[in-house]
Amino acid sequence: MKTHNFFKTLLLLVVLVVAGGNSVTAQDTVYHPFADHSVWSVNNIKYGTWGDTIICGRDYLKVYRQEEDHPFDFDVEQAEYFCAIRNDTAAQRVYGIYKAPAVVYKYTSSFFPYFSIVDTVTDSTEFLLYDFNIGIEDTMEIAAFEEHFNDYGAPGIYVYEISLYNGDYSETTTTLSDNSTRKTLKVELLNLPQEAILYEMNLLEWVEGVGNMDGTFTVARTSLGFAWEGTMMWLLCYEQNGSTLLSRSGFDLDLNYDCYYHVGIEENLIQEGNIYPNPTNGFLHIEFSGQEESLSKQVSIYSVTGQIIDSQILNSLDFEINIQNYPSGIYIIKVTDETGIVLQEKIIKR
């Protein structure tokens, strides 16, 4: 009898340990839907979720779009309504409704014109944008809302057939700055030319609650293995409630990375010199004119997060800095003398 009770107790302990382990796993893998008051910086475009609405009896978040030709902070009063998105948390899916009646294009061929018109829809037609529960054997159609698309020169809704990438790292995790762990999927665009597959231009990276790393609400690419022409889109940073949770400064090629500039480094305050070439493969020339050559200067190099990397004293109006050993990315060069900042510029190290 005692032996029977012992084994019952042991079995109960095993069940409790397993249950406890499963509860930890469930907490670690909790699904993160798209959130309100989120801002995505994609090249010189910002998308922001701001408030909710009801369409056909369902709850949606309203998405606004703002585009400028200079660094800027998202301002919903200056932005235009872009689309509405709906979280299906149980299914781990995100649906979207485009802002207006639109033409629907579908990728149907490996040869030009690649896309064909398959439908026209109203401003209440819903499309699947993301499925974070996609299985390895699943294929499905997802939509993107393209504003700039060189093949057709007009905005519209573009439909792509996808599957989960059948290779290494098809599913991993991404840890954001708030220490939340997000499921990350590598998704494959199907039926593309061999050139696109060879250069892995057919692959998209999705981060749960954040979206596509190549554009959030778009998948347009530049010369996708010569498959189609579009603007190369990169997600530069993602913010929620004013806090930056994800930043990717190395993908900013036009220096409009205002979302990384919350580090107290002012932009191009005084320009009394020239830094070139920019971008650079490793050597930078700094030239000054109209100043006393004897005036000592200090050059400091910062990362985009504001961390000082190097500093040195310079005593010439024309000098060279070697940054060949620096990782590729974006840096801030600041030159000061006894009078203050005399030159500050953002440079790209290839």
N, C-alpha and C positions, 0 to 999 in steps of 0.2 A: 504493500500500500504506500509506504514511504517512497519506494522507488518510483511508483507511478506518479506521485505528486511531484517528485524531483524533475521527472521528464516533462511534466506539464508546465512547471515553472520555467524550465530551460526553454521550452518551445515559446512560451509567452515572452520571455526576454528577447529571443531571436526576432519575433514578430515586431516587438517594440523598436528594436534597433533598426530593422529594415524600414519600418514606417517612418522612423525619425529621419533616416537617410533620405527617403523619398521626399519628405517634407522640405528638406534643405534643397534638394534638386529642384523641386517645384518652385521654390522661392528664387533660386538662381536663374530659372528659365521662364520667369513670368513675362508675358507678352506686353510690349510697350506700344500702344497705338499712337497715331499722330496726335499731337497736342495743340491746344489753343495757345495763342500768343507765342508761336514759334516763328522764327525768321531764318530763311535759307538764303545765303549769298552765293549766287551762281554767276561767275564772271561779273559783269556790271549790272546784273539783275538781282533784285531781292523779291522773294516770295514771302508772304506773311499770313498766317492764320489769325483771323481777328473776328471773334464773335461767331454765332451760330445762326442757322436758319432751318426752316422746314420745307422740304420739297416732296411733293407726292406722299405726304404723311410720314416722311423719314427725317431724322435729325442729321444735319450736315454742318461742318465747319466751313466758314467762308474764307477763301484764299484770295489775297490781293497781290498785285504785281506792280513793281516800281522799277523803272530803268533809267539810269543816268549815265552821263559820259565822264563822271568824276566820282571819287569816293563819297559816300553819303550814308546817313542813317535811315533806316526804314521809317517812313511816316505814312500811316494808313490814310491820313487826310490827303496826301499827295499821290497815293497809289490808286490803281484802277482794279476793279473787281475782275478776277481771272477765272475762278472755277469754284466749285464746292466739293468737299470730300467727305466721305462717310466711312467711319471705322466699323468694321464687323469684327469685334474683338474675339468672339467665340471662334470664328473661322480664320482669324489672323489675316484678314484681307482688308484692302483699302480700295474704295470705289470713288469715282469722280464724275462730275457733270460739268461740261465745258460751259463757258460764260454765255454762249449765244448759239443759235442754229448754225451748223457747220457742215462742211463736206468731210466725209470719212474716207481716208486712203488706207490701203492695205498693201504691205510688201508682198508681191506675188511673183517676182521674177529676178533672176540673176543678171538680167540684161536691161539696159535702159529701155523704158523709163522707170523700171523697178517697182513703182507703185501704180496702182490703178484705183480709180474711184469706185467704191463699193456701196456707198450709201450717203444720204443726207439726213441729218438728225435735228431734233429740236433742242431747246435749252433745258430740257428735263430728262434727256436720255442719259442713262447711267452706264459707265464703262468700268471694267476692272483695271485698276492701276497697279496694284501689288498683291501678291499672295505669298505670305511668309510661312505658309504651311505646305508649299508645293513639294511633292514627292519626287524621287529620282526617276520614276517611270512616267511622270505626268508631263503632258504638253498642254499648253493653253494659249489663249490670246490675251494680250494686255494692250492698253492704249496709252498714248502720250499726247499731250496737248502742245503742239509745236507752233511757236510764234514766228520763228525765222527758219525758213527752209528753202534753200537756194534753188532746188529743182523746180519748185512750183511757185515760189515768190509770194506765197499767201499762207496765212495761218490755217490750221485745221486740226483734225483728229487723225492720228496715224496709228494703225493697228499692226502689231507684230506678234508672230508666233514664237513662243519661248519654251524652254525646258530648264530644269536644274542642270547645271554643268556637271557632266559625268567625268570628273577628274579630281585632282588633289584640291583640297581646301574648298570644296563645293559648299560646305557649311562650317563657319567658324564663329567667333564672337568678336565684338568691338567694345572696348571699355571707354565710356565717355568721361569727361572731367568731373562729373558728379558721382563717379564710381559705379554707375549703372552699367550692367553688361547687356549688350544688345546682340541678338542673333544676326549674323551676317551671311548672306547667300551670294554665291556666284551664279549668275543666270546667263544662259546662252540664247542668243538670237538665232533662230533656225533658218535654214534655206538660203544662207548667204554664200557669195562666191568663195572659192578656195583661198583667194588672197586675203580676205577678211579673217578667215579662220587661222591662216598661217601667222598673221600678226596679232592674233587674239583681239581683233577689233570687233569681234562678235560677242564679247563678254561684258556683262554689266555687274556691278557690285551693289547689292542692296543691304542697307543697314536698317534694322527694325526701328520704327518710330522716326527715322530720319529720311529714308528713301534712297533713291538712286544716286550714287556718287558722281554720275555723269550728267546731272541736271535736274533731279528731283521730279519735275513734271514733264520732262522731255528726255528723249534718248538720241537726239540729233548728234551726229558725229561728222568730223571733217574727213572726207575721202575714206569712207569705210571700206578699205580694201578695194577702192574704186567702185564700190557698190552704189553709194549715193553721196551727194554733197550736202553738207549742213554745217552749222557753226559748232566747233568743238566746245562743249559745255563741261565745266568742272564745278563741283560743289566745293567752295572755298571754306565756308564755315556754317555752322548751325548753332542758333541761339534759341533759348527758351526762357521766357520771362526775364529777358535782359541779360542772362548769363550765357557765355559762350561754352557750349558743351563739346564741340568738335571743330577743329581748325586744321586746314590743309594748305599751308602757305606755299608749299613747293609747287602747287598746281597753278599759281597765279602768274600768268605770263605778261599781263598788261599793267601790273603795279596798281591795280584798283583794290588792293586788299585792305579796305577800311575796317573790316571786321577784326583784323589783327592789330589794329592801331590803338587799342585801349591800354597802352603801356607807358604813357607819359612822354613819348617821343614825338615832338612836333614835326610836321611835314614841310620840308623845303622852306624854312623860315627866311634865311638870307642866302642869296646865291652870289658869291663873289669869286667863283671858280668853276671848274669843269672836271667831271669824273668820267672817264671813258676807258675801254669800250663797255657798253652796257646793252645786252648781256655780255659776260666775259667767261672765258675758259680758265682763267686763273690769274692774269695780271691786270692790274688797274693803274691807270695814269691819273694823277691829280695835278691840275695846273691852276695857277693863280696869276692875275695881272693887276697892276695898279696898286700893289701893296709893297711895303718895305720888306726887302728880302731878309733883313735881320730879325723880323718879327717871328718869334718861335711859335710853331703851331703844334697842336696835338690832334692826331687822328684816332678815332675810336670806332670799332666795328661791333655792331649789335646784332643779335638775332631778332626775328620779328616779334618775339615775346618780350623783348626789352632786356635780355641778358647780355652783358658786355662780354665779348669774346676775345678782343685784343685791343691794345692801346699802345701807341708809340709817339715819340717826339720827332717832328720833321722840321728841318731848317732850310728848306729850299722852296722855290716857287714852282718847281716842276719835279715831281718825284713819282716813284712806282711802288706799288704794294703787291706782294705775291700772296694770293689766296688759293693757290692750286690744291692745297691739301684740305680745303674746306669741303664739306658735303654740298651737293647741288641744292640750291634753294635760294631764298631771298634774304638779303642782309641790308642793314641800314648803316651807311657811312656818315660819321659826323666829325667835322673838323672845327676846332675852336682855337682861339688865341686869347690874348689878354683882353680883347674887346668883347669876347663872347663867341657865339656860334657864327662862323663865316661861311660854312657850306654844309649842307645835309642832303643826302640823296639815297634812294632805295636802288639797289642793284641786284641783278640776277646772276648767280653763279651756276653755269651749266655743268 
